C-alpha cells in the first residue's frame, strides 16, 4: 500500500458514493512528476544548469548544425512566453552559452546560436541526463517501459 492508496481508502470511507479510482492514477502521476523532476534537476545542477536553461540549450542543440534558431522558433518549441524566453536568453548569454546575432533573412530580427562553450556544456549535460533517465527507469523492464510509454502516448493524445 502506498501513500495514494491510503488517500483513496479515506475517500472510500468518507464518500462511498463516489468512484475515486481516477484519483489514484492522477495522484500517482502527480507524485511521480515531483520525484522525477527533483532527480532531473539534481543532474542538471551538477552541470550548472536548471531545467529552463537546459531546455533552451537542448532545443538549440537538437536543431542541428549550425545550432541556431530565431527567438520565435525557440518560444514555439519550448512553449514559454516571450518575456520568459528573453529572461532565459539573457542569463544564457551572460554565461557565454549562447550568442545573439542579426538575422540575415530579417534585418529587424535576431538569431540565437550556441557558443562552443554552450555546445560542449549541453552535450555533457545531455549525456548525464540520459544516463539519469535510464537509472530512473531501472525498476521497469523493457516490456513494462514500452507498455507504459504506449499508454501514456495514447492518453496524452487526447489532450494534444
N, C-alpha and C positions, 0 to 999 in steps of 0.2 A: 504494500500500500504506500503510495506516495502522498505528497502534500495536496495535490489536486484531488486525489481520491477522498481525503478527509473533508475537503470543502464540499465535494459532491454529496457525501454522506450527510453532512449537516443540512444541506439544502433538501435532500430527500426526506429527512426527518421533519424539517420545518415547513416544507411546501411539497407534500407528496402528490399534489395535483399537477405539478409541473414535471415535464421530461427535461431534466437538466443535463442529459448526456452531452449535448454540444458544448456545454461549458467545460467539460473535461478536455476535449480536443483543443478548444481555443485557449484554455488556461495553460495547457502544456506547451502549445506553440508560443505563447507569450513568455512563459518562464524560460523556455529553450532559447528564444531570441536574446533574452537578457544574458544568459550564461555564455552563449556563443559570442555575442558582441563583446563581452568582457574579455574573453580569451583572444579574440581578434585584436582588440585594442592593445593588449599587453604585447603581442608580437609586433605590431606596428610601432608602438612607443619605443621598443628596443632599437628601432631604426630612426628615431627622431621624428616619426610621423604620427598622425592620427587618421581615423577613417576618412575624414573630409579631405585632408591633403593627399592621402593615398588615392582616393577616388579620382581626383584631378590628374595626378601623375600617371596612374594606371590607364586612364582614358586616353591620355596623350600617347602613352607607350603602345597601347594596342591598336592605335590608329595606323601604325606602320610608319616606315621612314617617309618623310623627314620628321615625324612625330610633332606635327603642327596641326592646330585646329583654330577656328575662329571662336571667340567667346560665345557666340550663339550656338555653335555646334557643341561646345562643352556644356552649356546650360541645358540643351535638349537631351544630351546623353546622361547627364548627372541628375537632371530633374530638380534643380535648385533655382532660386530667384536670381535675377541679375545682380542684385545687391550682395547676396550671399556669395555668388561667384567672384565678384570684384574683390571682396574681402579675402577669399581663399587665394586668388591670384596675387594680391598684394603681398600676402605672407610668403607665398612660394617664391615670388620674385625677390623679396628681401633675403631669403635663404639661398638665392642664386640657383634655384632648382628649375626655374622657367625663365623665359625672356619674352618680352613683348616686342613686336616689330610691326612696321606698317604693312598692311595687306596690299600686295602688288595688284590684286584684282579689284580693290575698292580703296581708294585713297583716304576715305574717311574712317576706314576700319583698321583693326589690328589683328595680328596673328599671334597665337600663344604657342611657344615651342619649348620642348625640353632642352635644358642645357646638358652638356656632357655630364656634369655632376648630378643633375636630375635623372638622367638616363641610368647612370650607374646605381644610384640610390634606389630607384623604383625596381630595377632588375633584382637587386639584392633583397629588397623588402618583399617582392613578389615571390621569390624562391622560398623565403621563410614563411610567408603567408600560406602558400600552397602546402608546404610541409605541415604547418599547423592545422590546416583544414583536414588533411589526411589523419592526423593524430586525433582530432575531434570526432572523426567518424570510425575510429578503431573498434568500437563496441558493436558495429553493424558489419555483417559480412557483405560480400559483393552483391548477392541477390537481394538482401534487405535494402541496401543503398539504392539499387536500381528500382525496387518496388516503391520506396519512399519518394524517390525523385519523380517517378511516373505519376504517383498520386498527387504530389504537390503541384506538378505541372498542370494536371487536369483541373485541380481546384483553383489554381491561380488564373487559369484561362477564363474562368467565369468573371473575374474582376478586370482583366486586361483585354 
